[in-house]
Amino acid sequence: MGTREYLLDKAKREGLESKSYEFVNNLLKQTDFDDSRISVLAGVPVDFVRKVRESSGRK
């Protein structure tokens, strides 16, 4: 993989992670779902949901 391809791939992954973060954060704010349920709905690992929860100050 060349530099250009690497950078494009990295930008795509960061964009997807940003959208996933936003979606998970919205689910945390607007529902009472547990981390496991949010993980399934958002298609992300439970650890990702926990990190979003911690960074948003939610318990």
N, CA, C and O of each residue as an XYZ file, in Angstrom:
236
protein
N       0.849     -1.172      0.000
C       0.000      0.000      0.000
C       0.895      1.235      0.000
O       1.794      1.364      0.830
N       0.640      2.123     -0.925
C       1.412      3.346     -1.028
C       0.935      4.389     -0.030
O      -0.080      4.209      0.643
N       1.672      5.465      0.051
C       1.359      6.541      0.990
C      -0.034      7.113      0.743
O      -0.803      7.335      1.679
N      -0.343      7.343     -0.518
C      -1.649      7.922     -0.859
C      -2.780      7.006     -0.409
O      -3.748      7.460      0.200
N      -2.658      5.729     -0.706
C      -3.688      4.770     -0.325
C      -3.813      4.671      1.199
O      -4.913      4.582      1.743
N      -2.668      4.690      1.864
C      -2.660      4.634      3.325
C      -3.411      5.823      3.907
O      -4.247      5.655      4.794
N      -3.120      7.018      3.416
C      -3.763      8.227      3.930
C      -5.262      8.237      3.645
O      -6.052      8.657      4.490
N      -5.650      7.783      2.470
C      -7.072      7.714      2.148
C      -7.791      6.710      3.049
O      -8.894      6.975      3.527
N      -7.171      5.578      3.271
C      -7.743      4.561      4.150
C      -7.864      5.078      5.579
O      -8.878      4.860      6.243
N      -6.837      5.754      6.040
C      -6.836      6.310      7.396
C      -7.948      7.350      7.549
O      -8.661      7.347      8.553
N      -8.101      8.225      6.578
C      -9.148      9.245      6.623
C     -10.534      8.594      6.641
O     -11.429      9.045      7.356
N     -10.699      7.554      5.866
C     -11.978      6.844      5.828
C     -12.289      6.215      7.183
O     -13.412      6.312      7.678
N     -11.285      5.568      7.779
C     -11.491      4.946      9.089
C     -11.819      5.983     10.152
O     -12.699      5.765     10.984
N     -11.119      7.108     10.127
C     -11.380      8.166     11.103
C     -12.772      8.740     10.925
O     -13.444      9.053     11.908
N     -13.209      8.882      9.690
C     -14.557      9.362      9.429
C     -15.606      8.402      9.946
O     -16.609      8.819     10.526
N     -15.375      7.114      9.735
C     -16.312      6.108     10.231
C     -16.333      6.084     11.751
O     -17.393      5.949     12.363
N     -15.156      6.217     12.358
C     -15.094      6.221     13.820
C     -15.815      7.439     14.383
O     -16.507      7.346     15.397
N     -15.652      8.569     13.728
C     -16.322      9.793     14.163
C     -17.840      9.635     14.088
O     -18.550     10.040     15.008
N     -18.334      9.059     13.015
C     -19.780      8.838     12.859
C     -20.272      7.822     13.899
O     -21.353      7.986     14.465
N     -19.483      6.780     14.146
C     -19.855      5.783     15.155
C     -19.908      6.423     16.532
O     -20.822      6.153     17.312
N     -18.927      7.275     16.835
C     -18.892      7.971     18.121
C     -20.157      8.809     18.291
O     -20.797      8.777     19.342
N     -20.505      9.552     17.257
C     -21.692     10.401     17.285
C     -22.955      9.576     17.520
O     -23.796      9.932     18.346
N     -23.076      8.479     16.793
C     -24.254      7.618     16.905
C     -24.353      7.009     18.302
O     -25.421      7.021     18.914
N     -23.239      6.479     18.802
C     -23.226      5.881     20.140
C     -23.562      6.939     21.183
O     -24.347      6.680     22.095
N     -22.984      8.113     21.061
C     -23.244      9.185     22.014
C     -24.729      9.557     22.013
O     -25.315      9.776     23.073
N     -25.334      9.627     20.831
C     -26.767      9.922     20.749
C     -27.604      8.830     21.399
O     -28.578      9.126     22.091
N     -27.237      7.578     21.185
C     -27.969      6.479     21.821
C     -27.843      6.549     23.343
O     -28.804      6.285     24.065
N     -26.662      6.904     23.819
C     -26.471      7.034     25.265
C     -27.334      8.156     25.838
O     -27.901      8.021     26.922
N     -27.428      9.253     25.109
C     -28.215     10.399     25.577
C     -29.718     10.133     25.529
O     -30.451     10.539     26.431
N     -30.174      9.453     24.482
C     -31.603      9.395     24.210
C     -32.285      8.079     24.573
O     -33.502      7.951     24.432
N     -31.513      7.106     25.038
C     -32.118      5.828     25.413
C     -31.586      5.387     26.765
O     -30.664      5.992     27.313
N     -32.166      4.347     27.283
C     -31.644      3.742     28.506
C     -31.069      2.353     28.217
O     -30.987      1.503     29.104
N     -30.668      2.137     26.943
C     -30.074      0.862     26.553
C     -28.751      0.650     27.272
O     -28.027      1.601     27.567
N     -28.446     -0.622     27.551
C     -27.145     -0.917     28.146
C     -26.067     -0.943     27.057
O     -26.368     -0.905     25.864
N     -24.820     -1.008     27.491
C     -23.687     -0.948     26.557
C     -23.733     -2.057     25.512
O     -23.384     -1.839     24.352
N     -24.158     -3.227     25.920
C     -24.215     -4.363     25.002
C     -25.226     -4.108     23.882
O     -24.938     -4.379     22.717
N     -26.385     -3.599     24.222
C     -27.433     -3.320     23.224
C     -26.972     -2.223     22.261
O     -27.171     -2.333     21.051
N     -26.360     -1.176     22.794
C     -25.864     -0.084     21.959
C     -24.772     -0.600     21.025
O     -24.707     -0.205     19.860
N     -23.930     -1.468     21.531
C     -22.869     -2.063     20.721
C     -23.447     -2.780     19.503
O     -22.946     -2.623     18.389
N     -24.489     -3.558     19.716
C     -25.133     -4.288     18.619
C     -25.768     -3.323     17.626
O     -25.591     -3.472     16.417
N     -26.500     -2.341     18.124
C     -27.190     -1.389     17.249
C     -26.220     -0.557     16.418
O     -26.472     -0.281     15.245
N     -25.102     -0.157     17.038
C     -24.132      0.704     16.351
C     -23.102     -0.086     15.560
O     -22.389      0.480     14.732
N     -23.017     -1.392     15.807
C     -22.033     -2.212     15.092
C     -20.605     -1.926     15.509
O     -19.685     -1.939     14.691
N     -20.437     -1.665     16.807
C     -19.106     -1.370     17.348
C     -18.869     -2.267     18.566
O     -19.819     -2.798     19.141
N     -17.610     -2.434     18.957
C     -17.326     -3.240     20.149
C     -17.860     -2.578     21.431
O     -17.976     -1.354     21.502
N     -18.177     -3.388     22.425
C     -18.659     -2.879     23.715
C     -17.625     -1.928     24.318
O     -17.994     -0.929     24.935
N     -16.343     -2.224     24.149
C     -15.294     -1.342     24.688
C     -15.387      0.063     24.097
O     -15.131      1.047     24.792
N     -15.748      0.159     22.831
C     -15.918      1.461     22.183
C     -17.061      2.226     22.857
O     -16.937      3.420     23.129
N     -18.167      1.536     23.122
C     -19.316      2.170     23.795
C     -18.900      2.655     25.172
O     -19.266      3.759     25.574
N     -18.145      1.853     25.894
C     -17.691      2.240     27.243
C     -16.801      3.472     27.190
O     -16.901      4.353     28.044
N     -15.929      3.537     26.189
C     -15.056      4.711     26.050
C     -15.869      5.965     25.758
O     -15.577      7.036     26.291
N     -16.892      5.835     24.908
C     -17.756      6.986     24.604
C     -18.503      7.401     25.872
O     -18.610      8.589     26.176
N     -19.013      6.423     26.601
C     -19.740      6.716     27.850
C     -18.829      7.456     28.834
O     -19.240      8.450     29.433
N     -17.618      6.983     28.999
C     -16.680      7.618     29.921
C     -16.308      9.026     29.471
O     -16.222      9.942     30.289
N     -16.088      9.196     28.177
C     -15.671     10.505     27.673
C     -16.803     11.529     27.739
O     -16.555     12.734     27.771
N     -18.051     11.042     27.759
C     -19.182     11.966     27.832
C     -19.636     12.197     29.272
O     -20.571     12.957     29.525
N     -18.963     11.531     30.210
C     -19.274     11.710     31.625
C     -20.528     10.986     32.074
O     -21.094     11.312     33.118
N     -20.965     10.013     31.303
C     -22.168      9.250     31.662
C     -21.751      7.982     32.411
O     -20.706      7.395     32.131
N     -22.578      7.576     33.355
C     -22.292      6.373     34.131
C     -23.225      5.266     33.737
O     -23.141      4.166     34.282
